[in-house]
Every structure is written in structure tokens, then in C-alpha cells.
Amino acid sequence: MTSSGASKWVRGAASRFASFYWDSGLSADVPALAWYLVAACAPLALGLAALATIILGDAPQAEMVATRMARLLPRDVRDQVVLLVLRTRRDSPLFLAVAIGAMVWASAGATGVIERAESRLLGAPRPGVIALKLRHVSLAGGMVTLISLMAIAATEATHLRERLGVTIPSWSVSIGSALATVTLCALVYRFASPRPIVWSAALLGAIPATLILQITPLVAGYYARAVIGRTPVTLFLVLGGLLFTCYLVAQGLLIGAGLAVEVNTAGDAERPS
């Protein structure tokens, strides 16, 4: 390829991406999704830990799952959240029910943004307000249940590995995490809109979303190590890091949703009517 040909290809790719990301309205959806993700962080961590504790009971594994879920929160409040969840299971089951309800309700806002973006791109009619909210809550409930079960399975596998003294390569854990993330994203993309997209399109859209979601914790970790404990305004920098992390996650989820819709639309155009 000549230099002029390469330049033309780059300009064409940039133009297609601009049309895909900006002209389609995805860029306007990113701040809304990022905001819902920020708002859902605390309810998600608390609710997932509560759900895992109810499933596992008072077993030591429940504390491991609660600790894993509490990593979504700042370091200073993780221990308090774990103790709160484990103690209130015995003393106040109603609190755990409220925590799970708040988690599902907060997560429904995020699934609602993805649904709105997909429905707009597909040109699909949307149901009434009540039916739409029930759909968002149902989808969020299913997703957080799957995430909780995956966290429990990962914790149980870790516990079993420690008892058996088996060493599992870190790359296999990363592959398993990526496959689980692809599955979750594909499920969201498949069922978010009232007009479901085909599985192949949902899986293709889930791939770039998973790549961004897998890279985001690494970026956030480097940022946290660079700012924590080195400045008197650490709290504001940590909050800024949380906002930036949720913004990256929102970018990944919506880019994946847009790609899934594009692949689905292209497949519809190729299929005979």
C-alpha cells in the first residue's frame, strides 16, 4: 500500500468511526451511562455481597465473596461494608433485602441507557414507561445474579485450589474472566432492546467491550498507585479516578452495543426478505 493509499484509508476509517460514534449519538449516551455506573458502585458492591451471603450462609466463603465485592469501593470503607453485610444477615435480614433491591434498581439505570441506545439505532419502538422500567429492572436483576454466581464460583474455586494445593496459571484465570465478560456483555446486547439482535452480532459487539473492560482496571490501578497517599487532596483524586474509570467502562459498553447493532443491521440487509 502506497503512502497516499494508507492516508486515504486512515481518513476513511476516521470518518467511519466519527459517523459510528458521534453521528449515531453514542457519544451523548456515554456521560449518562457513566453517571449511572458511578451511582451504582456502592449499591452494587453492597448488594452483591449481600446476595452472596444469603446464598452461602454464614460460611467462611461468604466473607471471601463479600470482600471480593467490596473491592469496588474505596479502601477505607471496604472492611466496614464486609462487617456490615455479614453481621446484618443474622440481625437484620430486611437490610439485606433493601441492599439487593437498591442494587437492582441502581443497575437498571445503566441497562436502561444501553437499551435506549440500541433501540434508537435499531429504530425499534419502545413500550410504555412502566413496561420499559420493568424490562430494565428484570435485565439488571438477571445480570447481577449472574455476576454474583460467577463471584461465588470464583471464590469456591480459589478455596478448593488452596485446599488441594493446586496451582492455576494466571493466564488461564484471565482467559476465564474474559470469556465470562464476553458472555455477560452478549446477553445484555442480545436482550436490551425490545427488538432482540442475533447472537452472532451480540458476541461480536461483546469483544471490543470486553477488551476495554479488561484494560480499564489496569489503567485505574496505575492511576491509584500514582495518586494515593501523595497529596492532601487524595480523596478528590480518587473520586476523579472513579469517574474516569466509569467513563471508560461506559465507552466500552456503548461501543460494543453500537457495533452489535451495526452487525445485526448488516445481517438483516443481506438476509432475503
C-alpha positions as CSV (number, residue, x, y, z in Angstrom):
1,M,0.0,0.0,0.0
2,T,1.4,3.4,-1.0
3,S,1.6,6.3,1.4
4,S,-1.3,8.1,-0.4
5,G,-3.4,4.9,-0.2
6,A,-2.6,4.5,3.5
7,S,-3.5,8.1,4.2
8,K,-6.8,7.7,2.3
9,W,-7.5,4.5,4.3
10,V,-6.8,6.3,7.6
11,R,-9.1,9.2,6.6
12,G,-11.8,6.8,5.6
13,A,-11.5,4.8,8.9
14,A,-11.6,8.1,10.9
15,S,-14.7,9.2,9.0
16,R,-16.5,5.9,9.6
17,F,-15.6,5.9,13.3
18,A,-16.9,9.5,13.6
19,S,-20.1,8.6,11.9
20,F,-20.4,5.5,14.1
21,Y,-19.6,7.2,17.4
22,W,-20.7,10.8,17.1
23,D,-23.3,11.0,14.4
24,S,-25.1,8.0,15.8
25,G,-25.5,9.7,19.2
26,L,-23.4,7.1,21.2
27,S,-21.1,9.9,22.4
28,A,-24.1,11.6,24.0
29,D,-25.1,8.4,25.8
30,V,-21.6,7.9,27.4
31,P,-22.0,10.5,30.1
32,A,-25.4,9.2,31.1
33,L,-24.2,5.6,31.4
34,A,-21.0,6.7,33.3
35,W,-23.2,8.6,35.8
36,Y,-25.4,5.6,36.4
37,L,-22.3,3.4,36.8
38,V,-20.9,5.8,39.4
39,A,-24.2,5.9,41.2
40,A,-24.5,2.1,41.2
41,C,-21.0,1.4,42.6
42,A,-21.9,1.4,46.3
43,P,-25.3,-0.4,45.9
44,L,-23.7,-2.9,43.5
45,A,-20.9,-3.8,45.9
46,L,-23.2,-4.0,48.9
47,G,-26.0,-5.8,47.1
48,L,-23.7,-8.4,45.5
49,A,-22.1,-9.1,48.8
50,A,-25.5,-9.4,50.5
51,L,-26.8,-11.7,47.8
52,A,-23.7,-13.9,48.0
53,T,-24.0,-14.0,51.8
54,I,-27.6,-15.2,51.6
55,I,-26.7,-17.9,49.2
56,L,-23.7,-19.1,51.1
57,G,-25.0,-18.5,54.6
58,D,-22.5,-17.9,57.4
59,A,-19.8,-20.0,55.9
60,P,-16.2,-18.5,55.7
61,Q,-16.6,-18.4,51.9
62,A,-19.3,-15.7,52.3
63,E,-16.8,-13.4,53.8
64,M,-14.4,-14.1,50.9
65,V,-17.2,-13.2,48.4
66,A,-18.2,-10.1,50.4
67,T,-14.5,-9.0,50.4
68,R,-14.2,-9.5,46.7
69,M,-17.4,-7.5,46.0
70,A,-16.2,-4.7,48.4
71,R,-13.2,-4.1,46.2
72,L,-15.5,-1.8,44.1
73,L,-15.4,0.6,47.0
74,P,-12.6,2.8,48.4
75,R,-10.2,1.0,50.6
76,D,-11.2,2.9,53.7
77,V,-14.8,1.6,53.7
78,R,-14.2,-2.0,52.4
79,D,-13.9,-3.6,55.9
80,Q,-16.9,-1.7,57.2
81,V,-19.0,-3.0,54.3
82,V,-17.9,-6.6,54.8
83,L,-18.7,-6.5,58.5
84,L,-22.0,-4.7,57.9
85,V,-23.2,-7.4,55.5
86,L,-22.0,-10.4,57.5
87,R,-23.4,-9.1,60.8
88,T,-26.8,-7.9,59.5
89,R,-27.6,-11.3,57.8
90,R,-28.2,-12.6,61.3
91,D,-29.6,-9.4,62.9
92,S,-31.5,-7.7,60.1
93,P,-32.5,-9.7,57.0
94,L,-34.6,-6.8,55.9
95,F,-31.4,-4.7,55.5
96,L,-30.0,-7.3,53.1
97,A,-33.3,-7.3,51.1
98,V,-33.1,-3.5,50.9
99,A,-29.5,-3.7,49.8
100,I,-30.3,-6.1,47.0
101,G,-33.3,-4.1,45.9
102,A,-31.2,-0.9,45.8
103,M,-28.5,-2.7,43.7
104,V,-31.0,-3.9,41.1
105,W,-32.7,-0.5,40.9
106,A,-29.4,1.4,40.5
107,S,-28.2,-1.1,37.9
108,A,-31.4,-0.8,36.0
109,G,-30.5,2.8,35.1
110,A,-27.3,1.6,33.4
111,T,-29.1,-1.2,31.4
112,G,-31.7,1.5,30.5
113,V,-29.1,3.6,28.8
114,I,-27.9,0.7,26.8
115,E,-31.5,-0.2,25.8
116,R,-32.2,3.3,24.7
117,A,-29.1,3.4,22.6
118,E,-29.8,0.1,20.9
119,S,-33.5,0.9,20.3
120,R,-32.6,4.2,18.7
121,L,-30.0,2.7,16.4
122,L,-32.4,-0.2,15.5
123,G,-35.3,2.1,15.0
124,A,-37.3,-0.2,17.4
125,P,-40.5,1.0,19.0
126,R,-40.2,1.3,22.8
127,P,-43.0,0.2,25.2
128,G,-44.6,2.4,27.8
129,V,-42.8,3.8,30.8
130,I,-43.9,1.2,33.3
131,A,-43.3,-1.8,30.9
132,L,-39.9,-0.3,30.0
133,K,-38.8,0.2,33.6
134,L,-39.9,-3.4,34.4
135,R,-37.8,-4.6,31.5
136,H,-34.7,-2.6,32.7
137,V,-35.2,-4.0,36.3
138,S,-35.6,-7.5,35.0
139,L,-32.5,-7.3,32.9
140,A,-30.5,-5.7,35.7
141,G,-31.7,-8.4,38.1
142,G,-30.6,-11.2,35.8
143,M,-27.2,-9.6,35.2
144,V,-26.4,-9.0,38.9
145,T,-27.5,-12.5,39.8
146,L,-25.2,-14.0,37.1
147,I,-22.3,-11.7,38.3
148,S,-22.9,-12.8,41.9
149,L,-23.0,-16.5,41.0
150,M,-19.7,-16.0,39.0
151,A,-18.1,-14.4,42.0
152,I,-19.2,-17.2,44.2
153,A,-17.9,-19.8,41.7
154,A,-14.6,-18.0,41.5
155,T,-14.3,-17.9,45.3
156,E,-15.2,-21.5,45.7
157,A,-12.7,-22.5,43.0
158,T,-10.0,-20.4,44.8
159,H,-10.9,-22.1,48.1
160,L,-10.8,-25.6,46.5
161,R,-7.4,-24.8,44.9
162,E,-6.0,-23.8,48.2
163,R,-7.2,-26.9,49.9
164,L,-5.8,-29.2,47.1
165,G,-2.6,-27.2,46.8
166,V,-3.1,-26.9,43.0
167,T,-1.5,-24.0,41.1
168,I,-3.6,-22.5,38.3
169,P,-1.7,-20.3,35.8
170,S,-2.7,-16.6,35.9
171,W,-3.3,-16.6,32.1
172,S,-6.0,-19.2,32.5
173,V,-7.7,-17.1,35.1
174,S,-7.5,-14.1,32.7
175,I,-9.0,-16.1,29.8
176,G,-11.8,-17.4,32.0
177,S,-12.6,-13.8,33.2
178,A,-12.6,-12.6,29.6
179,L,-14.9,-15.3,28.4
180,A,-17.3,-14.6,31.3
181,T,-17.3,-10.9,30.4
182,V,-18.0,-11.7,26.8
183,T,-20.9,-13.8,27.8
184,L,-22.4,-11.2,30.1
185,C,-22.0,-8.4,27.5
186,A,-23.5,-10.5,24.8
187,L,-26.5,-11.3,27.0
188,V,-27.0,-7.6,27.7
189,Y,-26.7,-6.7,24.0
190,R,-29.0,-9.5,22.9
191,F,-31.9,-8.7,25.2
192,A,-31.5,-5.0,26.0
193,S,-33.8,-3.7,23.2
194,P,-37.4,-4.8,22.7
195,R,-36.2,-6.0,19.3
196,P,-33.5,-8.6,20.1
197,I,-30.4,-8.8,18.0
198,V,-29.0,-12.0,16.7
199,W,-26.4,-13.9,18.9
200,S,-23.6,-13.6,16.4
201,A,-23.9,-9.8,16.4
202,A,-24.2,-9.7,20.2
203,L,-21.0,-11.7,20.5
204,L,-19.1,-9.6,18.1
205,G,-20.1,-6.5,19.9
206,A,-19.1,-8.0,23.2
207,I,-15.5,-8.5,22.1
208,P,-14.3,-4.8,22.0
209,A,-16.4,-4.1,25.1
210,T,-14.6,-6.9,26.9
211,L,-11.1,-5.7,25.8
212,I,-11.9,-2.2,27.2
213,L,-13.4,-3.7,30.4
214,Q,-10.3,-5.9,30.9
215,I,-7.9,-3.0,30.3
216,T,-9.8,-0.5,32.5
217,P,-8.8,-2.0,35.9
218,L,-5.2,-2.0,34.9
219,V,-5.3,1.7,34.0
220,A,-7.2,2.5,37.1
221,G,-4.7,0.6,39.2
222,Y,-1.8,2.6,37.8
223,Y,-3.7,5.8,38.5
224,A,-4.5,4.9,42.0
225,R,-0.9,3.9,42.8
226,A,0.3,7.2,41.4
227,V,-2.0,9.5,43.4
228,I,-3.0,7.7,46.7
229,G,-1.1,9.0,49.7
230,R,1.0,11.6,47.9
231,T,-1.2,14.6,48.1
232,P,-3.6,16.2,50.7
233,V,-6.4,16.1,48.1
234,T,-6.2,12.4,47.7
235,L,-10.0,12.0,48.2
236,F,-10.8,14.2,45.2
237,L,-8.2,12.5,43.0
238,V,-9.7,9.1,44.0
239,L,-13.2,10.3,43.1
240,G,-11.8,11.6,39.8
241,G,-10.3,8.2,39.2
242,L,-13.6,6.6,39.9
243,L,-15.4,8.9,37.4
244,F,-12.7,8.3,34.8
245,T,-12.9,4.5,35.3
246,C,-16.7,4.6,34.9
247,Y,-16.4,6.8,31.8
248,L,-14.0,4.2,30.2
249,V,-16.4,1.4,31.1
250,A,-19.3,3.3,29.6
251,Q,-17.3,3.9,26.4
252,G,-16.6,0.2,26.1
253,L,-20.2,-0.9,26.7
254,L,-21.7,1.6,24.3
255,I,-19.1,1.0,21.5
256,G,-19.9,-2.7,21.8
257,A,-23.6,-2.1,21.7
258,G,-23.2,0.1,18.6
259,L,-21.1,-2.5,16.9
260,A,-23.6,-5.2,17.7
261,V,-26.4,-3.2,16.2
262,E,-24.3,-2.4,13.1
263,V,-23.5,-6.1,12.5
264,N,-27.1,-7.0,13.2
265,T,-28.4,-4.4,10.7
266,A,-25.9,-5.5,8.0
267,G,-27.1,-9.1,8.5
268,D,-30.7,-8.1,8.2
269,A,-29.9,-6.3,4.9
270,E,-28.2,-9.4,3.5
271,R,-30.9,-11.9,4.5
272,P,-33.6,-12.4,1.9
273,S,-36.9,-10.8,2.8
